[in-house]
Amino acid sequence: MIVLHSDSKRRLDDIAGMVTLFKTKGYTKTAEAIIDFSKILEKDKLPDDVLDRLDFVFNVFEQEFIDGLPVGKDYRFRCITEIKGMIFKAVGRTFPDTNKALIIIFPLVERLKEGKMILNDIAPILSEGKMKDRKVLFYIQCYAYIVTIEGIFDELARILYFLSVVSKNDIPEIQKIQAMGVWDILAKLGKTVFLENWSEKNHIRNAIGHARASFDLEKNQIRFVDIEPKSGKTTYDQTKSLESFIELALQLEDSVEAFVYTMTLLRLYDLIVASNPYLI
């Protein structure tokens, strides 16, 4: 049997794992599009429309991602559009040495994945119908929020900053990227979707971290209070419904999902086209 690459079997096994991932996460149409795309490996040459066919896979995923929940669709649309653009522009500026450039941020990606594994363990509890006690749901959501802010989102911000500035002739040092906080990145990048409402999100993180988030079960409302430690001045005091808090938390998680799955799908290009997709 003539196949595109001598190691096509190995590549197909890797793609099968990708298909399982997307199916498990509920992206069934994306999984089907990946299967169809992977059939290229059974041919003896690349089709002329390989990039168009890859673009179709991305489009299917983006639509499933946007429509994933009844709330937050506008944010997910703007978020996936921005993050995909950041990634693709970085690839364009570093091609054909993209892998050499991206290996620099490998430690950041690994830490992001470690934090995301914790969220994956929490997710079934937070899913609809799994938790009936709204107060317990609130406390678990608070823990997930802290993990997202402290262990995942800050790494994502550093990664996306790197992708925004990296070029073939200018690859930032990892030490400098690691030293940057989210506020530093916001100052550098200016108005961005994934950093939208960062001030409020950070105030809520502080309120939860300092036990100043109180849930009124009868009113289904949460009061978040953030106090500046040195001056004792209240810098944030807002009351939100549990649903609006969860929707705000979802924005953080959605930005992480947009990055992780876009990078995963980008791997498809290497598995189909590259002579050796296992260099890194």
C-alpha positions in Angstrom: 0.0 0.0 0.0 1.4 3.4 -1.0 1.1 6.0 1.7 2.1 9.7 2.0 4.9 9.0 4.6 6.8 6.0 5.7 5.6 6.6 9.2 2.0 7.3 8.3 0.8 4.6 10.7 2.4 6.5 13.6 1.0 9.8 12.5 -2.5 8.2 12.2 -2.2 6.9 15.7 -1.4 10.4 16.9 -4.4 11.8 15.0 -6.6 9.1 16.5 -5.7 10.4 19.9 -6.6 13.9 18.8 -10.0 12.6 17.6 -10.6 11.0 21.0 -9.8 14.2 22.8 -12.2 16.3 20.7 -15.0 13.7 21.0 -14.5 13.5 24.8 -14.8 17.3 25.0 -18.0 17.3 23.0 -16.6 18.6 19.7 -18.0 15.7 17.7 -18.2 17.5 14.4 -14.6 18.6 14.8 -13.6 15.0 15.5 -15.3 13.9 12.3 -13.6 16.7 10.3 -10.2 15.6 11.6 -10.9 12.0 10.6 -11.7 13.1 7.1 -8.6 15.3 6.9 -6.4 12.5 8.1 -7.3 10.4 5.1 -4.8 12.4 3.2 -2.1 10.2 4.9 -3.5 7.2 2.9 -2.7 9.0 -0.4 0.6 9.0 -2.2 0.8 12.8 -2.5 -0.5 15.9 -0.9 -3.7 17.3 -2.5 -3.5 20.8 -3.9 -6.2 22.0 -1.5 -4.6 20.7 1.7 -4.6 24.2 3.3 -8.3 24.7 2.4 -9.2 21.4 3.9 -7.2 22.3 7.1 -9.0 25.6 7.2 -12.3 23.7 7.0 -11.4 21.7 10.2 -10.6 25.0 12.0 -13.9 26.5 10.9 -15.9 23.5 12.1 -14.1 23.7 15.5 -14.6 27.4 15.9 -18.4 27.1 15.3 -18.7 24.2 17.8 -16.6 26.2 20.3 -18.8 29.3 19.9 -22.0 27.4 20.2 -20.8 25.2 23.1 -22.9 27.0 25.7 -26.0 29.2 25.5 -24.2 32.0 27.4 -21.1 33.8 26.4 -21.3 33.2 22.6 -20.2 36.7 21.7 -17.2 36.5 23.9 -16.2 33.1 22.6 -16.5 34.4 19.0 -14.2 37.4 19.7 -11.8 35.4 21.8 -11.2 32.5 19.3 -10.9 35.0 16.5 -8.2 37.0 18.4 -6.3 34.0 19.8 -6.3 32.1 16.4 -5.0 35.3 14.8 -2.2 35.7 17.3 -1.1 32.1 16.8 -1.3 32.2 13.0 0.6 35.5 12.8 3.3 34.1 15.0 3.6 31.1 12.7 3.8 33.5 9.7 6.6 35.6 11.2 8.7 32.6 12.3 8.1 30.2 9.3 9.9 27.9 8.4 11.6 27.9 11.9 8.3 28.0 13.9 9.0 24.9 16.0 12.5 26.3 16.9 10.9 29.5 18.1 7.9 27.9 19.9 10.1 25.5 21.9 11.2 28.5 24.0 7.7 28.6 25.6 7.5 24.9 26.2 7.9 25.3 30.0 5.0 27.8 30.1 2.8 25.4 28.0 3.6 22.5 30.4 2.6 24.6 33.5 -0.6 25.6 31.8 -1.4 22.0 31.1 -0.7 21.0 34.7 -3.2 23.6 35.9 -5.7 22.6 33.3 -5.6 19.0 34.5 -6.9 20.2 37.9 -9.7 22.0 36.2 -10.5 18.9 34.2 -10.9 17.0 37.5 -13.3 19.7 38.8 -15.3 20.1 35.6 -17.6 17.1 36.0 -18.7 18.4 39.4 -19.5 21.9 38.0 -21.3 20.5 35.0 -25.0 21.0 34.8 -27.0 18.6 37.1 -23.9 17.2 38.9 -24.2 19.5 41.9 -27.5 20.3 43.5 -26.2 22.3 46.5 -25.7 25.8 45.2 -23.5 26.9 48.1 -21.2 24.0 47.6 -21.2 24.8 43.9 -20.2 28.3 44.7 -17.3 27.2 46.8 -16.1 24.8 44.2 -16.4 27.4 41.5 -14.4 29.8 43.7 -11.6 27.2 43.9 -11.7 26.7 40.2 -11.5 30.4 39.7 -8.4 30.7 41.8 -6.7 27.8 40.0 -7.6 29.4 36.7 -6.3 32.8 37.6 -3.1 31.7 39.4 -2.1 28.5 37.7 -3.4 28.8 34.1 -4.4 32.3 32.9 -1.2 34.0 33.9 0.8 31.4 31.9 -1.6 31.9 29.0 -1.1 35.6 29.1 2.7 35.1 28.9 2.3 32.7 26.0 0.1 35.0 24.0 2.4 37.9 24.7 5.3 35.9 23.3 3.3 34.9 20.3 2.4 38.6 19.7 6.0 39.8 19.6 8.1 36.8 18.4 9.6 36.8 14.9 12.3 34.9 13.1 14.9 37.5 14.1 13.6 38.4 17.5 12.8 35.5 19.9 12.3 36.9 23.4 14.2 35.2 26.3 12.1 32.9 28.4 13.4 34.5 31.6 12.0 37.8 30.6 8.6 36.3 29.6 8.4 34.4 32.9 9.0 37.5 34.9 6.0 39.3 33.4 2.7 39.5 35.2 -0.7 40.0 33.7 -0.7 43.7 34.4 2.6 44.0 32.6 1.3 42.2 29.6 -1.9 44.3 29.6 0.3 47.5 29.5 2.3 46.1 26.6 -0.6 44.7 24.5 -3.2 47.3 25.3 -6.9 46.5 24.6 -7.3 42.8 23.9 -10.3 40.4 24.1 -8.6 37.8 26.3 -7.6 40.5 28.9 -11.1 42.1 28.8 -12.3 43.2 32.2 -9.1 42.1 33.7 -9.3 44.6 36.5 -12.7 43.3 37.7 -11.5 39.7 37.3 -8.5 40.4 39.4 -10.6 42.1 42.1 -12.8 39.0 42.3 -9.7 36.9 42.6 -8.5 39.0 45.5 -11.9 38.9 47.2 -12.0 35.1 47.0 -8.4 34.7 48.1 -8.9 36.9 51.2 -12.3 35.3 52.1 -14.2 38.4 51.2 -16.7 36.7 48.8 -20.0 36.0 50.6 -22.9 34.0 49.1 -26.5 34.9 49.9 -28.3 31.6 49.2 -31.8 33.1 49.4 -31.0 35.9 46.9 -28.6 33.8 44.9 -26.1 36.7 45.0 -22.4 37.0 45.8 -20.8 40.0 47.3 -17.2 40.5 46.3 -15.1 43.0 48.3 -11.5 43.8 47.6 -9.5 45.9 50.1 -6.1 47.4 49.4 -3.8 45.9 52.1 -1.7 48.9 52.9 -4.3 51.7 53.0 -7.3 49.5 54.0 -9.3 51.3 51.3 -12.1 49.3 49.6 -11.2 49.2 45.9 -14.0 46.9 44.7 -17.4 46.1 46.2 -19.9 44.5 43.8 -22.8 42.0 44.1 -23.4 39.5 41.4 -25.7 36.6 40.8 -24.1 33.1 40.9 -24.8 32.8 37.2 -23.1 36.1 36.3 -20.1 35.0 38.4 -19.9 31.7 36.5 -20.2 33.5 33.2 -17.3 35.7 34.1 -15.3 32.7 35.2 -16.1 31.0 31.9 -14.5 33.9 30.0 -11.1 32.9 31.6 -11.7 29.2 30.8 -12.8 29.9 27.3 -9.6 31.8 26.5 -7.6 28.9 27.7 -9.7 26.5 25.6 -9.4 28.6 22.5 -5.6 28.5 22.8 -5.2 24.8 23.7 -7.5 23.5 21.0 -6.2 25.9 18.3 -2.6 24.7 19.0 -3.8 21.1 19.0 -5.4 21.5 15.5 -2.3 23.3 14.3 -0.4 20.2 15.0 -2.5 18.5 12.3 -0.5 20.5 9.7 2.8 19.0 10.8 1.3 15.5 11.1 0.1 15.7 7.5 2.7 17.8 5.7 6.1 17.8 7.6 8.8 15.3 6.6 9.5 14.8 10.3 6.8 16.1 12.7 8.6 14.6 15.7 11.5 17.0 16.0 10.1 18.5 19.2 
